[in-house]
Amino acid sequence: MYRATTQGIQITVEPMYLEEQSEPKNGRFVWAYTIEIRNLSATPVQLRRRHWIITDAMGRVEEVEGAGVIGEQPVILPGEAFEYTSGCPLPTPSGIMEGSYSMELPDGRMFSAEIPAFSLDTPSMRRILN
């Protein structure tokens, strides 16, 4: 697991390689990742946007931005958490993802909550530090 906390918003990531969806001979490697966003602060927050930086083993970088996550812009109350699972295909057997969520406070102010960098490595490959 990977974890980061920004202004009381704790983000935990657990990646999983999806062997059944991957086709290594065709250069397709697929991972799922489960993210828990826990509000440790005393103020509600709303997740408005996401920004991902995805780097494969060849150093190719793709940036993904958009509103919310999985079609939602959840409000997370103090002491509560929001969890979702999504996926990422890569053309290489390893890579790394990192990013941020744009969070809105009740008064309209925005801040960026760090998504910790996490490694995507196939279980059968030698461990690579990305």
C-alpha positions in Angstrom: 0.0 0.0 0.0 1.0 3.6 -0.7 -0.2 6.5 1.4 0.0 10.3 1.5 -1.8 13.0 3.6 -2.4 16.6 2.5 -4.4 19.0 4.7 -6.0 16.1 6.6 -7.0 14.2 3.4 -5.4 10.8 3.6 -5.1 8.9 0.3 -4.2 5.2 0.3 -3.6 3.2 -2.9 -3.4 -0.5 -3.4 -2.5 -1.6 -7.0 -3.1 -5.2 -8.3 -1.9 -6.8 -11.5 -4.7 -8.2 -13.6 -3.2 -11.3 -15.2 -6.5 -12.4 -16.7 -6.9 -9.1 -18.6 -3.3 -8.8 -19.6 -1.8 -10.1 -22.9 2.0 -9.8 -22.5 2.7 -11.3 -25.9 0.7 -8.4 -27.4 2.3 -5.7 -25.2 -0.8 -5.3 -23.0 -0.4 -5.2 -19.2 -3.3 -4.3 -17.0 -3.6 -3.2 -13.4 -6.5 -2.3 -11.1 -5.9 0.1 -8.2 -8.2 0.7 -5.2 -8.1 4.2 -3.7 -9.4 5.2 -0.3 -9.8 8.9 0.4 -10.2 9.5 4.1 -11.1 12.8 5.6 -9.1 13.2 8.8 -9.9 16.9 9.0 -12.7 18.7 10.8 -14.1 20.1 7.5 -16.1 18.5 4.7 -14.4 18.4 1.3 -15.6 17.6 -2.2 -13.5 15.9 -4.8 -13.8 18.0 -7.9 -11.1 16.9 -10.4 -8.3 14.4 -10.8 -4.9 14.7 -12.5 -2.8 11.6 -13.2 0.8 11.3 -14.5 1.3 7.7 -15.8 4.9 6.7 -16.8 5.6 3.3 -18.5 8.9 1.4 -18.3 10.2 3.2 -21.5 9.8 6.6 -19.9 6.7 7.5 -21.9 4.4 9.8 -20.0 0.7 10.2 -20.3 -1.3 12.8 -18.3 -5.0 12.3 -17.6 -7.2 15.0 -16.2 -10.9 15.2 -15.7 -13.9 15.9 -13.5 -14.3 13.7 -10.4 -13.6 10.0 -10.3 -15.6 7.1 -11.8 -18.3 9.7 -12.8 -18.6 11.0 -9.2 -17.7 14.2 -7.3 -18.1 12.8 -3.8 -18.5 15.0 -0.7 -16.4 13.4 2.1 -17.5 14.4 5.6 -15.0 14.6 8.5 -14.1 11.1 9.8 -15.6 9.4 6.6 -14.0 7.8 3.6 -14.7 7.3 -0.1 -13.3 4.3 -1.9 -13.2 3.3 -5.6 -11.4 0.9 -7.9 -10.2 1.8 -11.4 -7.7 0.5 -13.9 -4.7 1.3 -16.0 -3.3 -0.6 -19.1 0.3 -0.2 -20.1 2.4 -1.4 -23.1 5.2 -2.4 -20.7 5.4 -4.8 -17.8 6.0 -2.0 -15.3 5.3 1.6 -14.7 4.4 4.2 -12.1 1.4 6.4 -11.4 1.1 9.5 -9.3 -1.2 12.5 -9.3 -3.5 14.7 -7.3 -7.2 15.5 -6.6 -8.6 19.0 -6.6 -10.6 19.3 -3.4 -13.1 22.0 -2.6 -13.8 23.3 0.9 -17.3 24.5 1.9 -16.2 28.2 1.4 -15.2 27.5 -2.2 -11.5 27.5 -1.7 -9.6 24.7 -3.5 -6.5 22.7 -2.6 -4.6 19.9 -4.2 -4.4 16.6 -2.4 -1.4 14.4 -3.3 -2.0 10.9 -4.7 1.2 9.0 -3.7 3.4 7.6 -6.5 2.8 3.9 -6.8 4.6 1.2 -8.7 2.9 -1.0 -11.3 5.0 -4.2 -11.6 4.0 -7.6 -13.0 4.4 -10.3 -10.3 6.5 -12.5 -12.6 9.0 -9.8 -13.4 12.1 -8.9 -11.4 11.1 -6.0 -9.0 11.9 -2.7 -10.6 12.1 0.5 -8.6 10.4 3.2 -10.6 
